[in-house]
């Protein structure tokens, strides 16, 4: 996550609370350790008031960085 520890203006804990997803899953998604289902991408997008596309790009960028792509 960025140095501010916020993604789309929210902490991982806030995103978890707002989306109804477990914080450990949010952490894995936002650090590129795991790829969420489209349903969970939508939940994160709704929780952060951003588009599914923004969330998808963010998560895939982190995932590709971890994989060295």
PyMOL commands that set and color helices and strands:
alter all, ss='L'
color gray80, all
select helices_A, chain A and resi 12-19+23-30+38-48+52-67
alter helices_A, ss='H'
color red, helices_A
deselect
rebuild
show_as cartoon
